Amino acid sequence: MRANSLAFRLFLWATVWTLVILVITGVALSTLYRHAVERAFDRRLDVYLRTLVADVASPEESSDKFPQSIGEPLFELPLSGWYWQVTRLDTPTPEVHSSRSLWDNNLPRLPADGSANSDDERQGYAEGPEQQKLRIAERNIDLGDDGRYLIAVAGDASEIDDETRSFDRVIGVTFAALTIALLLTTALQVRFGLAPLTRISQSLAAIRSGLAERLEGEFPVEIAPLARETNALIETNREIVERARTHVGNLAHALKTPLSVIVNEAAARGNDPLAHKVLEQTDIMRDQVARQLERARLAARFTVVGTLVDVPPVVTALARTMEKLHRERDIAIAVDVPEHVHFRGEEQDLEEMVGNLVDNASKWAQSRVAIEVVSDKPASEGENARVRIIVDDDGPGLSPAEREQVALRGQRLDETKPGSGLGLSIVVELAGLYGGVLTLGTAPIGGLRAELALPGG
């Protein structure tokens, strides 16, 4: 998942909300469990408190009115954390009776603003002997002539904290495992849910590479219209290109006949200066019309989606053909072409460009020509692959000024060599239509190097 991808955004939002919900749920569960433990603890304290109230309220007048034990051994162990204390409030000096576990200490009283119920019973936390955290339940009772008493029972609050911490650990481990499971499920859901989009992307790449002609297969209802409209767009593009080709052909035929008539009429006038001028201008017209029609034909052809040409067979065949054409000069043409190199365009255009370069190199070479094909991978995402065709010869080569001149249409540096001077300019125009470029330089073997860079597949 890349940072700017739809899958990453969906996964990120799902992760954030999953963590937020689980954290809130964990905190809520921990709080509810702590309250439940406190209520259970308070019920335990309330049992002891009621027992003490019953003993204090007993009508018997004896020293047993304040018992030392209420049936719980923890109240007998010094500083055990479990204490009870009965304080008579209506005497000049409060009389305090307490459990043996309290030793010579006194229980703190809960603040006056503590929680209270209808029985004037309060619960709360306070610090006891040895800095213990205690959960205290206390109650005021009025026995009339027998006095007013404050009865308090305290228990070690660490039991509540320990129970809550134990529960929190279990919740933490459980929610951590649940988080991992939910994130894995979310990742699988995102991957599965976006799989049709990935399939469309791959299908479009196959169409652009010439491996397919349209989007095939069944797609979910949400993106089926996208696939349908894309196929319709591809078909419309093909129809437009076909119409453009037809119009170009019709225009070529429509102009050919009038030009032929003009040429015939002018040629019939012999040495008439006007006839010579007409013939001269007619040749220019023919050349311009042919050039513009060729550009229109190539532009229309290049808009066709999904044209891919295997480069090695084309280059190898051209090299063998050029060796035969220049057999009398004994020109050796070496070819270095890796397998599975493709050109994104029409085969006849590749033949025309490479053929012109190899033919030009063979005309000027002394004994050998070298052809090398290099496939360059995309430098970054979004860029297309490139194929470079390098043609070297061991001829005289060209100066920088001469290299600029030979690329112009009809320019020739040596009239003794056969040709029209259109070869390199045709290569430049064809390469430009495909977004490619022709670069001239010095070959390692001494002559001219022509490097043709074209879109690859």
C-alpha positions, 0 to 999 in steps of 0.5 A: 500500500502506497501512501497516496493509494485508495487502499492505504486511505481505506486501511488507515481510516479503518485502523484509526476507527478500530483503535478508537472504538477498542480503546473506548470500549476497553476503558468503559469495560475496565470502569464498569468492572471496577464499579462491579468489584467495588459493589461486591466489596461494599456488600462484604463490608456491609455484612460486617457493618450490620453485624457490628450494628446488631452487637452495638444495638444489643440491649444487653449491658455487658463488656461484650457490647463491643466484640473483639471478633465478628467471625473474620480472622483478618480482624485479629491479625495486626495491620492486616488491612481489615479493621472495624471501629466503634466510636461513642459520640455522645460522651465528653471524650469519645469512647473508641473500641476497635478490632485487634488488627487496628492495634493502637491506631484509629480509622480515619473518618470519611469526609462530610461530603462523602456519598450518603444514603437513606441509612446515613451509611457512607462508603469511600476511600481513605489512608489507613495505618502503614499508608494502606489504601482502605475502602471504608463503610461507616454508619451512624446509629442513635440508640437514645439513652444508650448513646450515639455511635459511629460504626466503621468497617474498613477493608484493604482496597488493594484487593479492588486494585489487584482485581481491576489490574488483572482484568485490565491485563486480560482485556489488554491482551484480548483487545490486542489480539482482536486489534490484530485480527481486525486489521488483518481482516480489514487489509483482506477486505480492502484487498478483496474489495479493490481487486476489480479496480486492480484488474481494470488497471491491469487490463488497461495496461494490457490494452495499451501494450497491445496484448488485449483490445478491450476490458474483458470479464465481469465487474461489480455493479459499482464499477461495471459502468466504468468498464462499459464506458471505457470499452465504448471509448476504445471503440470510438477511438478506433472508429475515428482513426479508421475514418481519418485513414479513409479521409486521408486516402480519399484526399490523396486520390482526389489530389493525385489526378488534378496534379497528374493532369497539370504535369501532363499539360505542362510537359506537352508544351516542351521548352515553354518557360511557363511550362517549366515553372509549372512543372517546378511548382507541381513537384513542390506541390507533390512533395508537400502534399505527400509530406502532409498526407504522410504526417496525417496518416502517421498521426492517425495511426499513432492514436490507435491503442494497443500497437506493440512490435517485437524489435529483434526480428525487424532489426535482424531482417533489415541488417541482412537486407542491407548487407545484400544491398551493399554486397559489392562494398563488402559491408559487415553489419553486426547486430546486438539485440536482446530478446523481448524488446518491444516498440510501441507503434506500427511495424512499418514505421519502425522498419522505415526509421531503422531502415533509413539509419542502417542504409545511411550508415552502410553508404558511408561506412568503410567496412562495418556497421554496428547495430545495438538495441537497448531497453531502458526501464522506467526511471520512475512510476508513471513513466514509460519504458524506452527502447534505444536503437544505436547505429554506428559506422566506421565512415568519416563521420560528421561535424556538429554543424553538419549533423544539424544540416543533414537532419533538415529535409532534402539536405545532402552533404555529398551529391556523389552518394545516391539518395534524395536527402530525405532519409534522416529528416523522415526519421526525425519526423517519424520519431517525433510523432511517437514522442521519440528523438534522433541524436547524432554523435561520434561512434566509438568505431570512428564514424557517425553514431545515430541513436534513436530513442522510441517508446518501448513496451 
